[in-house]
């Protein structure tokens, strides 16, 4: 089973599933995308972490990460392992304090929210990308550096990101992105 690394390239309102969001992952160095429909709470958790926002109090995924950190548990990667009845299944892969391996079953959206917080890679299998991937004739490199700061994005990527957050009426993030755009100009 060949592992395929994925990058987050978009997070937007789902056209097909009202009230939910579409998280689009793209294979690194490839042209296939993996769309995953996720709930609003998980979309917010991913967006908050991607944008490096600091809520006044920890969100649930922050609390879970803080608990794992306090226990000495390391999450090294997220693996989208299966697709059953249209639902993606994932695992958190890491190490316990004694360096023994750790694998924890997770919803794909929760696993990705933690991957963003840990700055760890997201993988799937070649079988899943073959089964559920959508080929794009124009691979996007926007947001490929999901672990970076806004200053790490190109001007074009920042402009695309700005359009997305404005569409969601997230004006706080929009102002941060505009500042990053001004610095690039």
N, C-alpha and C positions, 0 to 999 in steps of 0.2 A: 504494500500500500504506500504509494508515493504521497508525501506531504506537499501541500501547495500553500505558500504564504499569501495572505490577503491583507489589503490595506483598506481603511475606511475612506471612501471618496465622497459620500453624500448621506445626508439624513434629512428627509423631507416628509411632509404630510403624504399619507398613502392615498392614492386615487381610488384604489380598489377596495380598501377597507377603512371606511370613514371612522375617524376618531383614533386611528392608529398611525404609525409612521413606517416609512420604508427606509431601512438601513441598507445602503449599497456598499458591498465589499468588492474589490477588484483584485484579481490575482496579480501578484507582483511580477513584473516582466512578462505580462501576458495581456490578452484582450478579452478575457471572460469576466463577467460580473456576477456576483451572487446577491440577489435581493432577498432581504429578510424582513418580514413584517413584524414590528415590535409595538408594544404598548407605549402610551404617552409617558408614563413614569420612567420607563427604561430609556426612552428617547431623551428625556430631560437629563437623566443621570449621565448618559453618554455625552450629550452636548455640553453640560456644565464642566465636565472633566476635559473635553477636547479644547474648550475655550479658556481653560485654566482659571475659571471663576472660583471664588472662595465664598461659599455660602456662610452665613453667620453661625450655623450649626451644621454638624456633619449630616450628609444625606445617608440613606441606608447603605449604599455601596461604600461610602467613605468609612462608615462605622465598621463594616465587615472587614475592609482592608486594614483599618487601625487595629482591629482585634487579631487578625492574622499576624500582623507585624509584631504586636505585643507578645504573641505566643511563639515568635521566632519562625513562623512558617513563611516560605518564599514561594510566590507564584511566578513561574518562568515562562509559561506560554498558555494560550488558550487553543483548544483543538475542537473544531466543529466535527463531530464524529459520525453523525448519522442524520438521516432524513426519513422520518416515518410519518405517513399520513399527512404530508405537507408541513410537518413540524421539525425544525432543526434541533438536534440535541448536541450538547457540548460538554467538555470536561475542562476543569482547571488543572493544569499540570505543574507540579512544583516539587518542593522538598520540605520535609519536616526538619525540626531543629537538629536531629541526629543525622541529617543528610540522606535519610531513607526517602524513596520516591513517594509522591502524593498524587493521587488522581481523585477529583471530586466531580460527580455528575452535576451539571448546571443547565439552566435554560441558556440558550445562545445569547440572548440579550443581556442577561446578568453577567455571563462570562465576558462578553465584550466590554461591558461597563467596567469590569474589574481590569481587563487587559489595558484599557486606556489609562486607568489609574496607576497601574504598575509599569506602564511603558513597555509591556512585553508583546511579542508577536502573536498574531492570530493566524491559525492554520486550518485547513480542511484537507480532505483526501482528494485525490484525483478522481475517484469514483463520484463523489458528491458534486464536484465542480462540473463533471461531465453530465451528471443527471439533472442538476438544477441551475447550472450556470447559463448565462445569456451572453452570447458573443457580441461584442461592441466593435463597430468598424472604426471607432476613434477612441482608443484607450486614453483614459484620463490619468494624468499624474497629479492632478489637484488633490490636495489633502493626503498624499501618499506618506508624508512625514507626520503621521498622526501623533507622534510623541514630541513634536517640536513646538516652539513658541510661535506666535504670530509673526515675529521678525524672521522666522525661517521660511515663510511662504513667499512665493514670487508675487509680483504685483497682480498678475492675471489670476492667480489662485485666491488672493485676498479679495479681488473684485467679485469673483464667483461666490466666495463665502459671504460677502456682504449682501449680495442679492438673496441668498438663502435665509440669513437671519432677519433681513427686512421683511421677507415674505411671511416669516413667523412672528413679526412684530416684536422681535427681541431687540429693543433699542439700546439696551445697556451693552450687549455684545457688539451691536453695530457701531457704537461710538468707539469701542476699543479697536475694531477693525479699521475704521476710518483713520484713527491715529496712526496705525501701522502703515496704512496706504500713504498718508502724508509723509511719513519718514522715508518711504521708498521712492517718492517722486522728487 
